């Protein structure tokens, strides 16, 4: 995957909420832990997973994705000025 932090999909501050909403659309329960959601998502057929990502009622929001890179300081160290 390529791009930069200025891409519309690059950084999301609401990734947990968006991911939970995506999981609900695929039929996963709200009371699952993050690890359980990941495990269940691995069982979702790829075509169903992809279609779930493309379902948008507003074409302007098509660039918003529930899946994408997440900056969490584990890979990129925090820069202090």
C-alpha positions in Angstrom: 0.0 0.0 0.0 1.4 3.4 -0.8 0.4 7.0 -0.2 1.0 9.5 2.5 -0.6 10.9 5.6 -2.5 13.5 3.5 -4.5 10.8 1.7 -8.1 10.9 2.8 -7.9 7.3 4.1 -4.5 7.5 5.8 -5.3 8.5 9.3 -8.6 8.1 11.1 -9.3 9.2 14.6 -12.5 7.1 14.8 -11.0 3.8 13.5 -12.5 1.8 16.4 -16.0 3.1 15.8 -15.7 2.7 12.1 -14.4 -0.9 12.5 -17.1 -1.8 14.9 -19.7 -0.5 12.5 -18.2 -2.5 9.6 -18.2 -5.6 11.8 -21.9 -5.1 12.6 -22.7 -4.7 8.9 -21.1 -8.2 8.4 -23.3 -9.6 11.2 -20.8 -9.7 14.1 -22.1 -9.0 17.6 -21.3 -5.7 19.4 -20.2 -7.5 22.6 -17.1 -9.1 21.0 -13.6 -8.1 22.1 -11.2 -6.6 19.5 -9.4 -9.9 19.3 -12.7 -11.8 18.8 -13.7 -9.4 16.0 -10.4 -10.0 14.2 -10.8 -13.7 14.5 -14.4 -13.6 13.2 -13.5 -11.3 10.4 -10.9 -13.8 9.2 -13.8 -16.3 8.7 -15.9 -13.9 6.5 -15.7 -14.9 2.8 -13.5 -12.4 0.9 -16.3 -11.4 -1.5 -18.7 -10.6 1.4 -15.9 -8.6 3.1 -15.1 -6.6 0.0 -18.8 -5.9 -0.7 -19.2 -4.7 2.9 -16.4 -2.2 2.3 -18.0 -0.9 -0.9 -21.6 -0.3 0.5 -22.0 3.4 0.8 -25.1 5.4 0.5 -23.2 8.6 -0.2 -20.8 8.5 -3.2 -18.8 11.3 -1.7 -17.8 9.1 1.2 -16.5 6.3 -1.0 -13.0 7.1 0.0 -13.8 6.4 3.7 -12.8 2.8 4.4 -13.1 0.7 7.6 -9.8 -1.0 6.7 -6.5 0.9 6.2 -3.3 1.8 7.9 -3.3 2.8 11.5 -0.6 5.0 13.0 -0.1 3.8 16.6 3.5 4.6 17.4 4.5 0.9 17.4 6.1 1.1 14.0 6.7 4.8 13.7 8.3 6.4 16.8 6.7 9.5 18.2 8.5 12.6 17.0 9.2 15.2 19.6 10.1 18.8 18.7 
